[in-house]
């Protein structure tokens, strides 16, 4: 039974709009920055490896604190924490838009991640708190899921237009007025949830997020030094130690952020493992291709955003078809075929050259879209299949955490591979070339594209790893007729 605190509200349409609007703002911010990356790099003098932190600083904190954010809503009140989350997000966005140095912007992105980690899980939970009638709740979940799926496309288009016609700073400024309106409306259209008694595992949250941050820093540090460098090994060692301490802590505390018992189920554990590998490869697509389109193909930011539209539409169309069939044939065939198409698309992209045109990116992106649509629409219901009611929220949240963590670590590894491969390629090319500016620029472009190609080949290995998991770990079965996919999850 869902309980609310205080007088019931009767603004269901506005309530859905507020919840969906917050989720759109959070999802949109995961891609709106990608198109602006080349401009931001020039404006704030980011290095190629530093540029990855613009994405990772947000997704790492978001994923690392997501379970903590959901728990805080249960204990302190979901509406209260929802408003707190979007307020933090708005302030951080203003702070980021005013950035004059790279470290300033990265700090703002991390604070945005804190706000998102509080607002996103409480937004989803508020649907249950505010819609007791089955039809209204189903409608709210459908709108929430649609916003999650479409947010990536809106972010790319908005990011391109804002960067080209205003400034890269507006990809951050735009969040502030939206958040102010949402926070103001929340008090009048959303019910507060009843609080539950319990404790919050702050130590676990600190260990988990700190471990991930240190691990990612070590991975990126390796790109400019070496895997055997003492500092790299030190960061990696500390990261692994902190994550091991996190696991031990979660197994001992009375109210853990993660109950590892629910991962003992073969299918559920396989679903979480798959989302790690799928997103580990896919985060690199937006990161590398937005730069390729603008720096090599010479697309404007707006045109680069539009270039990804077929991919996003393909994901949505593929997900619609798969969602109608997954209950009839089960998730395993879609997971196997989807991950295989993702791996194939990544390998296809690894043949890009400085002379490649849009068609060289379009067909791999369409293959990626079909594979992603089939995979995501199957992973989320699989992760919550046959989960006891009191653990359904955690099971769904674990997949969302896996999505952010997998993408963060994956992008770090791919950037390291791209930079180190590019440096090796540039070192081979440079001695045989005349030392004039144009030739050096050509050599740098060739080396950079070669580095991206090697990163895409590694991403293909991630896709193949997901295929192996789908083949060996996931059992062939069909969902029960009453099972329904759990709302949540987005691709970015």
C-alpha positions as CSV (number, residue, x, y, z in Angstrom):
1,X,0.0,0.0,0.0
2,X,1.4,3.4,-0.9
3,X,1.0,6.0,1.8
4,X,1.2,9.7,1.4
5,X,1.6,12.4,4.0
6,X,-0.8,15.4,4.2
7,X,-3.8,16.4,2.1
8,X,-4.1,14.6,-1.2
9,X,-3.3,16.6,-4.4
10,X,-5.6,16.6,-7.4
11,X,-3.4,17.8,-10.2
12,X,-2.5,14.5,-11.8
13,X,-1.6,16.0,-15.2
14,X,0.7,18.6,-13.6
15,X,2.1,16.0,-11.2
16,X,3.1,13.8,-14.2
17,X,4.6,16.8,-16.0
18,X,6.7,17.7,-13.0
19,X,8.1,14.2,-12.5
20,X,8.7,13.7,-16.2
21,X,10.2,17.2,-16.5
22,X,12.8,16.4,-13.8
23,X,13.7,13.1,-15.4
24,X,14.0,14.8,-18.8
25,X,16.3,17.4,-17.4
26,X,18.6,14.7,-15.8
27,X,18.7,12.4,-18.8
28,X,19.1,15.3,-21.2
29,X,22.2,16.5,-19.3
30,X,23.9,13.2,-20.0
31,X,24.0,13.9,-23.8
32,X,23.5,17.7,-24.1
33,X,27.2,18.2,-23.2
34,X,28.6,15.8,-25.7
35,X,28.0,18.0,-28.8
36,X,29.6,20.9,-26.9
37,X,32.8,19.0,-26.0
38,X,35.0,20.3,-28.9
39,X,34.0,23.9,-28.1
40,X,34.5,23.4,-24.4
41,X,37.9,21.8,-24.9
42,X,39.1,24.9,-26.8
43,X,37.5,27.4,-24.4
44,X,38.8,25.8,-21.2
45,X,42.0,24.1,-22.6
46,X,41.1,20.5,-21.8
47,X,43.5,17.7,-22.7
48,X,42.0,14.7,-24.6
49,X,42.0,12.7,-21.4
50,X,40.7,15.6,-19.3
51,X,37.8,16.0,-21.7
52,X,36.5,12.5,-20.7
53,X,36.0,13.8,-17.1
54,X,33.3,16.2,-18.3
55,X,31.2,13.1,-18.9
56,X,32.7,10.9,-16.2
57,X,32.5,13.5,-13.3
58,X,28.7,13.5,-13.8
59,X,28.0,9.9,-14.4
60,X,30.4,8.6,-11.8
61,X,28.8,10.6,-9.0
62,X,25.4,10.0,-10.3
63,X,25.8,6.2,-10.4
64,X,27.8,6.1,-7.2
65,X,25.2,7.9,-5.1
66,X,22.0,6.7,-6.9
67,X,21.1,4.1,-4.3
68,X,21.9,6.5,-1.5
69,X,19.6,9.1,-3.1
70,X,16.7,6.6,-3.3
71,X,17.2,5.6,0.3
72,X,17.2,9.2,1.5
73,X,13.8,9.7,-0.2
74,X,12.4,6.8,1.8
75,X,13.7,8.2,5.1
76,X,13.4,11.9,4.8
77,X,10.4,12.1,2.4
78,X,10.4,11.7,-1.4
79,X,9.0,15.1,-2.3
80,X,11.4,16.9,0.1
81,X,14.4,15.1,-1.4
82,X,13.1,15.5,-4.9
83,X,13.1,19.3,-4.5
84,X,16.5,19.2,-2.8
85,X,17.9,17.2,-5.7
86,X,16.7,19.4,-8.5
87,X,17.7,22.5,-6.5
88,X,21.3,21.2,-6.1
89,X,21.2,20.3,-9.8
90,X,20.1,23.9,-10.8
91,X,22.8,25.6,-8.6
92,X,25.5,23.3,-10.0
93,X,24.3,24.0,-13.6
94,X,24.7,27.8,-13.0
95,X,28.0,27.2,-11.4
96,X,29.1,25.1,-14.5
97,X,27.9,27.7,-17.0
98,X,30.1,30.4,-15.3
99,X,33.2,28.2,-15.3
100,X,36.4,29.8,-16.4
101,X,38.8,26.8,-15.8
102,X,38.6,23.1,-16.4
103,X,38.7,22.2,-12.7
104,X,35.8,24.6,-12.0
105,X,33.7,22.9,-14.7
106,X,34.5,19.4,-13.4
107,X,33.6,20.4,-9.9
108,X,30.2,21.6,-11.2
109,X,29.6,18.4,-13.1
110,X,30.3,16.4,-10.0
111,X,27.8,18.5,-8.0
112,X,25.3,18.0,-10.8
113,X,25.7,14.3,-10.3
114,X,24.9,14.6,-6.6
115,X,21.6,16.4,-7.5
116,X,20.7,13.9,-10.2
117,X,21.4,11.0,-7.8
118,X,18.9,12.4,-5.4
119,X,16.3,13.6,-7.9
120,X,16.1,10.7,-10.3
121,X,15.2,7.8,-7.9
122,X,12.8,10.0,-5.9
123,X,11.1,11.0,-9.2
124,X,10.4,7.4,-10.0
125,X,9.3,6.6,-6.5
126,X,6.9,9.6,-6.5
127,X,4.9,8.0,-9.2
128,X,3.9,5.3,-6.7
129,X,3.3,7.9,-4.0
130,X,1.0,10.1,-6.1
131,X,-0.9,7.7,-8.4
132,X,-2.9,5.0,-6.6
133,X,-5.3,4.4,-9.5
134,X,-3.9,1.7,-11.7
135,X,-4.6,3.4,-15.1
136,X,-3.1,6.7,-14.0
137,X,0.0,5.0,-12.6
138,X,0.5,3.0,-15.8
139,X,0.1,6.2,-17.8
140,X,2.7,8.0,-15.6
141,X,5.2,5.1,-15.9
142,X,4.7,5.2,-19.7
143,X,5.4,8.9,-19.9
144,X,8.4,8.5,-17.5
145,X,9.8,5.7,-19.7
146,X,9.2,7.7,-22.9
147,X,11.0,10.7,-21.5
148,X,13.9,8.5,-20.5
149,X,14.2,7.0,-23.9
150,X,13.8,10.3,-25.8
151,X,16.0,12.4,-23.6
152,X,19.2,11.4,-25.4
153,X,18.0,12.7,-28.7
154,X,16.6,15.9,-27.2
155,X,19.9,16.5,-25.5
156,X,22.0,16.1,-28.6
157,X,19.7,18.4,-30.6
158,X,19.5,21.0,-27.9
159,X,23.2,20.8,-27.2
160,X,24.0,21.5,-30.8
161,X,21.7,24.4,-31.2
162,X,22.6,26.1,-27.9
163,X,26.3,25.7,-28.6
164,X,26.1,27.0,-32.2
165,X,23.7,29.9,-31.7
166,X,24.3,31.0,-28.1
167,X,27.3,29.5,-26.3
168,X,28.4,26.2,-24.8
169,X,27.6,27.8,-21.4
170,X,23.9,27.6,-22.2
171,X,24.0,23.8,-22.2
172,X,24.3,24.4,-18.4
173,X,22.3,27.6,-17.9
174,X,19.2,26.1,-19.5
175,X,18.7,23.8,-16.5
176,X,18.3,26.5,-14.0
177,X,14.9,28.0,-15.0
178,X,13.5,24.6,-15.6
179,X,14.5,23.4,-12.2
180,X,13.1,26.5,-10.5
181,X,9.7,26.0,-12.1
182,X,9.7,22.2,-11.2
183,X,10.7,22.9,-7.6
184,X,8.0,25.6,-7.2
185,X,5.2,23.3,-8.7
186,X,6.3,20.3,-6.6
187,X,4.9,21.7,-3.4
188,X,1.5,22.3,-4.9
189,X,1.0,19.2,-7.1
190,X,2.9,16.4,-5.5
191,X,2.1,14.5,-2.3
192,X,4.7,13.9,0.3
193,X,5.4,10.3,1.0
194,X,5.2,8.8,4.5
195,X,8.7,8.4,6.0
196,X,10.1,5.1,7.1
197,X,12.3,4.5,10.0
198,X,15.8,3.4,9.2
199,X,19.4,4.4,8.8
200,X,21.5,5.5,5.8
201,X,24.7,3.8,4.9
202,X,26.9,6.9,4.4
203,X,30.1,4.8,4.9
204,X,29.1,2.5,2.1
205,X,28.3,5.4,-0.2
206,X,31.7,7.0,0.5
207,X,33.6,3.8,-0.1
208,X,31.7,2.9,-3.3
209,X,31.9,6.3,-4.9
210,X,35.5,7.0,-3.7
211,X,36.6,3.6,-5.0
212,X,35.0,4.1,-8.4
213,X,36.5,7.6,-8.7
214,X,40.0,6.4,-7.8
215,X,39.7,3.5,-10.2
216,X,38.6,5.7,-13.1
217,X,41.4,8.2,-12.4
218,X,43.9,5.4,-12.5
219,X,42.5,4.1,-15.8
220,X,42.7,7.5,-17.4
221,X,46.1,8.3,-15.9
222,X,47.4,5.2,-17.8
223,X,46.8,6.8,-21.1
224,X,49.5,9.4,-20.7
225,X,52.0,7.3,-18.8
226,X,51.8,3.4,-18.8
227,X,50.0,0.6,-17.2
228,X,53.1,-0.2,-15.2
229,X,53.6,3.4,-14.0
230,X,53.8,3.5,-10.2
231,X,51.2,6.2,-9.9
232,X,48.8,4.4,-12.2
233,X,49.2,1.2,-10.2
234,X,48.8,3.1,-7.0
235,X,45.5,4.6,-8.1
236,X,44.2,1.3,-9.4
237,X,45.2,-0.5,-6.2
238,X,43.6,2.1,-3.9
239,X,40.4,2.0,-6.1
240,X,40.2,-1.8,-5.9
241,X,40.8,-1.8,-2.2
242,X,38.1,0.8,-1.5
243,X,35.6,-1.2,-3.7
244,X,36.5,-4.4,-1.8
245,X,35.9,-2.5,1.5
246,X,32.6,-1.4,0.1
247,X,31.5,-5.0,-0.6
248,X,32.5,-6.1,2.9
249,X,30.7,-3.2,4.4
250,X,27.5,-3.9,2.5
251,X,27.6,-7.5,3.6
252,X,27.8,-6.5,7.3
253,X,25.5,-3.5,7.8
254,X,21.9,-3.9,8.7
255,X,20.5,-1.5,6.0
256,X,22.9,-1.9,3.0
257,X,22.7,0.2,-0.1
258,X,23.1,-3.0,-2.1
259,X,21.7,-6.4,-1.0
260,X,24.0,-8.8,-2.9
261,X,21.6,-11.6,-2.2
262,X,19.3,-10.5,-5.1
263,X,22.2,-11.0,-7.5
264,X,22.6,-14.6,-6.7
265,X,19.8,-15.4,-9.2
266,X,21.5,-16.4,-12.4
267,X,19.3,-14.3,-14.7
268,X,19.3,-11.2,-12.5
269,X,23.1,-11.3,-12.1
270,X,23.4,-11.8,-15.9
271,X,21.2,-8.8,-16.6
272,X,23.3,-6.5,-14.4
273,X,26.6,-7.9,-15.9
274,X,25.2,-7.3,-19.4
275,X,24.2,-3.7,-18.7
276,X,27.8,-3.0,-17.5
277,X,29.3,-4.3,-20.8
278,X,26.7,-2.9,-23.1
279,X,27.0,0.7,-21.8
280,X,30.8,0.3,-21.4
281,X,30.9,0.3,-25.2
282,X,28.1,2.6,-26.1
283,X,29.1,5.6,-24.0
284,X,32.1,5.9,-26.3
285,X,29.9,6.4,-29.4
286,X,28.6,9.8,-28.4
287,X,32.0,10.9,-27.0
288,X,34.1,10.0,-30.0
289,X,31.7,10.5,-32.9
290,X,30.6,14.0,-31.8
291,X,34.2,14.9,-32.0
292,X,34.8,13.1,-35.3
293,X,31.8,14.8,-36.9
294,X,32.9,18.3,-35.8
295,X,36.6,18.1,-36.0
296,X,37.1,15.7,-39.0
297,X,33.9,15.9,-41.0
298,X,33.6,19.7,-40.1
299,X,30.0,19.5,-39.1
300,X,28.5,22.4,-37.1
301,X,27.3,21.5,-33.6
302,X,23.7,21.6,-34.7
303,X,24.4,19.3,-37.7
304,X,26.3,16.9,-35.5
305,X,23.3,16.7,-33.1
306,X,20.9,16.0,-36.1
307,X,23.3,13.3,-37.4
308,X,22.5,11.2,-34.3
309,X,18.7,11.5,-34.8
310,X,18.4,8.3,-36.9
311,X,20.1,6.4,-34.2
312,X,17.8,7.6,-31.5
313,X,14.7,7.0,-33.6
314,X,16.0,3.5,-34.4
315,X,16.4,2.7,-30.6
316,X,12.9,3.8,-29.9
317,X,11.4,1.8,-32.9
318,X,13.4,-1.3,-32.1
319,X,12.4,-1.1,-28.4
320,X,8.7,-0.8,-29.4
321,X,8.9,-3.9,-31.5
322,X,10.9,-5.9,-29.0
323,X,8.6,-4.9,-26.1
324,X,5.6,-6.5,-27.9
325,X,7.5,-9.7,-28.5
326,X,9.7,-10.2,-25.4
327,X,6.9,-11.7,-23.4
328,X,6.1,-14.2,-26.1
329,X,9.6,-15.5,-26.8
330,X,11.5,-14.5,-23.7
331,X,14.4,-12.1,-23.2
332,X,17.3,-14.4,-24.2
333,X,17.0,-14.2,-28.0
334,X,16.8,-10.4,-27.9
335,X,19.7,-10.2,-25.6
336,X,21.9,-12.4,-27.7
337,X,21.0,-10.8,-31.0
338,X,21.0,-7.3,-29.6
339,X,24.5,-7.6,-28.0
340,X,25.8,-9.2,-31.2
341,X,24.5,-6.3,-33.3
342,X,26.1,-3.8,-30.9
343,X,29.5,-5.6,-31.2
344,X,29.2,-5.6,-35.0
345,X,28.4,-1.9,-35.1
346,X,31.4,-1.1,-32.9
347,X,33.7,-3.1,-35.1
348,X,32.2,-1.4,-38.2
349,X,32.9,2.0,-36.8
350,X,36.6,1.1,-36.3
351,X,37.2,1.5,-40.0
352,X,36.6,5.2,-40.0
353,X,39.3,7.3,-41.8
354,X,39.8,11.1,-42.1
355,X,38.1,10.8,-45.5
356,X,35.0,9.0,-44.2
357,X,31.5,10.6,-44.8
358,X,28.2,10.4,-43.0
359,X,27.2,7.1,-44.6
360,X,30.2,5.5,-43.0
361,X,28.7,6.4,-39.7
362,X,25.0,6.1,-40.4
363,X,24.7,2.3,-41.1
364,X,26.8,1.3,-38.0
365,X,24.6,3.7,-35.9
366,X,21.5,2.1,-37.2
367,X,22.8,-1.4,-36.4
368,X,23.7,-0.1,-32.9
369,X,20.3,1.4,-32.5
370,X,18.5,-1.9,-33.3
371,X,20.8,-3.8,-31.0
372,X,20.4,-1.3,-28.2
373,X,16.6,-1.2,-28.4
374,X,16.4,-5.0,-28.2
375,X,18.9,-5.2,-25.3
376,X,17.5,-2.4,-23.1
377,X,13.9,-3.5,-23.4
378,X,14.9,-7.0,-22.3
379,X,17.4,-6.3,-19.5
380,X,15.2,-4.2,-17.3
381,X,12.3,-6.7,-16.9
382,X,14.8,-9.5,-16.6
383,X,16.5,-7.8,-13.7
384,X,13.2,-7.6,-11.7
385,X,11.7,-10.9,-12.8
386,X,10.5,-12.9,-9.8
387,X,11.9,-10.4,-7.3
388,X,10.1,-10.2,-4.0
389,X,8.0,-7.0,-3.8
390,X,10.2,-5.3,-1.1
391,X,13.3,-5.8,-3.3
392,X,11.9,-4.8,-6.7
393,X,13.0,-1.2,-6.2
394,X,16.6,-2.2,-5.4
395,X,16.7,-4.6,-8.3
396,X,15.6,-1.9,-10.7
397,X,18.0,0.6,-9.2
398,X,20.9,-1.8,-9.5
399,X,20.5,-1.9,-13.3
400,X,20.5,1.9,-13.4
401,X,23.6,2.0,-11.2
402,X,25.2,-0.7,-13.5
403,X,24.4,1.5,-16.5
404,X,26.1,4.6,-15.1
405,X,29.1,2.7,-13.6
406,X,29.6,0.6,-16.7
407,X,29.5,3.6,-18.9
408,X,31.9,5.5,-16.7
409,X,34.5,2.8,-16.5
410,X,34.0,1.8,-20.1
411,X,34.6,5.4,-21.4
412,X,37.7,5.7,-19.2
413,X,39.2,2.5,-20.7
414,X,38.2,3.5,-24.2
415,X,39.7,7.0,-23.9
416,X,42.9,5.5,-22.5
417,X,43.1,3.1,-25.5
418,X,42.3,6.0,-28.0
419,X,44.9,8.3,-26.6
420,X,47.7,5.8,-26.2
421,X,47.0,4.3,-29.6
422,X,47.0,7.8,-31.1
423,X,50.3,8.7,-29.5
424,X,51.9,5.5,-30.8
425,X,50.6,6.2,-34.3
426,X,51.7,9.8,-34.3
427,X,55.2,8.7,-33.1
428,X,55.4,6.4,-36.1
429,X,54.1,9.0,-38.6
430,X,56.0,12.1,-37.6
431,X,59.7,11.1,-38.4
432,X,58.8,10.3,-42.0
433,X,57.0,13.6,-42.7
434,X,58.2,17.1,-43.6
435,X,58.2,19.3,-40.6
436,X,55.7,22.0,-41.7
437,X,52.5,22.9,-40.0
438,X,50.0,21.5,-42.5
439,X,51.7,18.1,-42.5
440,X,51.8,17.9,-38.7
441,X,48.1,18.7,-38.6
442,X,47.4,15.9,-41.1
443,X,49.5,13.5,-39.1
444,X,47.7,14.5,-35.9
445,X,44.3,13.9,-37.5
446,X,45.3,10.5,-38.8
447,X,46.7,9.5,-35.4
448,X,43.6,10.8,-33.6
449,X,41.2,8.9,-35.9
450,X,43.4,5.8,-35.6
451,X,43.1,6.1,-31.8
452,X,39.3,6.3,-32.0
453,X,39.3,3.3,-34.3
454,X,41.2,1.2,-31.8
455,X,38.8,2.4,-29.1
456,X,35.9,1.2,-31.2
457,X,37.5,-2.2,-31.6
458,X,37.9,-2.5,-27.9
459,X,34.2,-1.5,-27.6
460,X,33.4,-4.4,-29.9
461,X,35.0,-6.7,-27.4
462,X,32.7,-5.3,-24.7
463,X,29.8,-6.1,-26.9
464,X,31.0,-9.6,-27.5
465,X,31.4,-10.0,-23.7
466,X,27.8,-9.1,-23.3
467,X,26.9,-11.7,-26.0
468,X,28.8,-14.4,-24.1
469,X,26.9,-13.5,-20.9
470,X,23.6,-13.6,-22.7
471,X,24.5,-17.0,-24.2
472,X,25.9,-18.7,-21.1
473,X,24.2,-17.1,-18.1
474,X,20.7,-16.2,-19.2
475,X,18.3,-19.1,-19.2
476,X,15.7,-19.5,-22.0
477,X,12.3,-18.8,-20.5
478,X,9.2,-16.7,-21.2
479,X,7.8,-14.1,-18.8
480,X,4.6,-14.9,-17.0
481,X,1.6,-13.2,-18.6
482,X,1.2,-10.8,-15.6
483,X,4.8,-9.6,-15.6
484,X,5.4,-6.1,-16.8
485,X,8.7,-4.3,-17.5
486,X,9.7,-2.0,-14.7
487,X,10.0,1.7,-15.8
488,X,13.3,3.2,-15.6
489,X,16.6,3.3,-17.3
490,X,17.8,5.4,-20.1
491,X,20.5,5.4,-22.7
492,X,23.0,8.1,-22.8
